[in-house]
Amino acid sequence: MLPPHPHQIAFVETPGSSTSHLRQLLEFEGLLVTTFEPASLHRLSDMHADLVVVNQAGLRRSTFEVAVQARVSLSPRPLTLALVAKGDELTGIELVERGLDAFIATPCGSREFVARVRALLRRARWPDEDVAMSSANRPRRVSALDIDPLRRRVRVHGSDLRLTEQEFQLLYFLAGSPGRVFGREALLDAVWGSDTFVTTRSVDALVKRLRNQLRTAGGREPVVETVRGVGYRLAEDGVGASSCPA
């Protein structure tokens, strides 16, 4: 039997960044780490990255754009982790609310950094592992909505949607119980788990982004409905009767 595939990590940062010790920690853990400068992101397509780590130092406001560029260069799309300066956690929260999967403030302890990366990598799935056949990875269909978790593919009325990992996780979770209302705290746990410090504002922002994506596929109204004072649900017939602001 072949050994499991080692996870691959793309480290994106500007020249001269002082994070070599973090990369060495990951390599010591048996992970494959490749460093890219923002100008060489086209080379990302040559590797299968499970996680893209973007070091905000030197990138500043372009961190989000760099992360998006790195993510769309790869298929299936990898998870994303932003490194932000300690004391600038609000920037990290904003990046997560805009679509990145997690952030961590640096400098940080080596055990904390490795644990955070490991927690994210546990969310990366290999199609040839036994877990691929578990019920948690089975396709789900709600009316005109088809979700294939192994291929990370979503189709609405036969049209493919390009979702971020967070958007996909939210939609897949809601599609597991159409019509059931979930509070924001439950959705926080389902999408982010305990990996990242985020707030219920992140849920509202994520629902808004997902609704915008679903609108591009046509149909009637957004399938994610608001239940005021409670939370959100996926319409049982796959289309909503009316749209409500997040």
KAHU-V518061 format. One record per backbone hydrogen bond with DSSP energy under -1.0 kcal/mol. NH is the residue of the N-H (numbers start at 1). CO is the residue of the C=O. E is the energy in kcal/mol with one decimal. If there is no record, write none. Layout:
NH & CO & E
NH & CO & E
This chain:
9 & 32 & -3.5
10 & 51 & -2.5
11 & 34 & -3.1
12 & 53 & -3.4
13 & 36 & -2.0
17 & 14 & -1.4
19 & 17 & -1.2
23 & 19 & -1.9
24 & 20 & -2.3
25 & 21 & -1.8
26 & 22 & -1.8
27 & 23 & -2.3
28 & 24 & -2.4
29 & 25 & -1.1
30 & 27 & -1.7
31 & 26 & -2.1
32 & 7 & -2.5
34 & 9 & -2.5
36 & 11 & -3.1
40 & 37 & -2.3
41 & 38 & -1.0
43 & 40 & -1.9
44 & 41 & -1.9
46 & 43 & -1.7
47 & 44 & -2.1
50 & 8 & -2.5
51 & 8 & -1.3
52 & 79 & -2.7
53 & 10 & -3.1
54 & 81 & -2.9
55 & 12 & -2.7
56 & 83 & -2.5
59 & 56 & -1.8
60 & 56 & -2.6
62 & 59 & -2.0
63 & 60 & -1.7
66 & 62 & -2.7
67 & 63 & -2.4
68 & 64 & -2.5
69 & 65 & -2.4
70 & 66 & -2.4
71 & 67 & -2.4
72 & 68 & -2.5
74 & 71 & -1.3
79 & 50 & -2.2
81 & 52 & -2.6
82 & 102 & -2.2
83 & 54 & -2.8
84 & 104 & -2.0
86 & 106 & -2.6
88 & 85 & -2.4
91 & 88 & -1.1
92 & 88 & -1.1
93 & 89 & -2.5
94 & 90 & -2.2
95 & 91 & -2.2
96 & 92 & -2.1
97 & 93 & -2.5
98 & 94 & -1.4
99 & 96 & -1.1
100 & 95 & -2.3
102 & 80 & -1.2
104 & 82 & -2.1
106 & 84 & -2.9
113 & 109 & -2.3
114 & 110 & -2.4
115 & 111 & -2.5
116 & 112 & -2.3
117 & 113 & -2.3
118 & 114 & -2.8
119 & 115 & -2.3
120 & 116 & -1.9
121 & 117 & -2.6
122 & 118 & -1.6
123 & 120 & -1.7
124 & 121 & -1.2
129 & 126 & -1.7
132 & 129 & -1.8
133 & 130 & -1.8
134 & 131 & -1.8
137 & 134 & -1.9
138 & 135 & -1.2
140 & 147 & -2.2
142 & 145 & -2.4
145 & 142 & -2.4
146 & 155 & -3.0
147 & 140 & -2.8
148 & 153 & -3.1
153 & 148 & -2.2
155 & 146 & -2.8
156 & 159 & -2.5
157 & 144 & -1.8
159 & 156 & -2.1
161 & 154 & -2.6
168 & 164 & -2.6
169 & 165 & -2.7
170 & 166 & -2.4
171 & 167 & -2.3
172 & 168 & -2.9
173 & 169 & -2.2
174 & 170 & -2.4
175 & 171 & -2.3
176 & 173 & -1.1
177 & 174 & -1.4
179 & 234 & -2.9
180 & 177 & -2.0
182 & 232 & -3.1
187 & 183 & -1.8
188 & 184 & -2.3
189 & 185 & -2.1
190 & 186 & -2.0
191 & 187 & -2.3
192 & 188 & -2.5
193 & 188 & -1.2
195 & 192 & -1.6
202 & 199 & -1.6
204 & 200 & -1.8
205 & 201 & -2.4
206 & 202 & -2.3
207 & 203 & -2.7
208 & 204 & -2.0
209 & 205 & -2.0
210 & 206 & -2.5
211 & 207 & -2.6
212 & 208 & -2.0
213 & 209 & -1.9
214 & 210 & -2.5
215 & 211 & -2.2
216 & 212 & -1.0
217 & 214 & -1.2
218 & 215 & -1.8
225 & 233 & -3.0
227 & 231 & -2.9
230 & 227 & -2.4
231 & 227 & -1.9
232 & 182 & -2.4
233 & 225 & -1.9
235 & 223 & -2.7
238 & 235 & -1.9
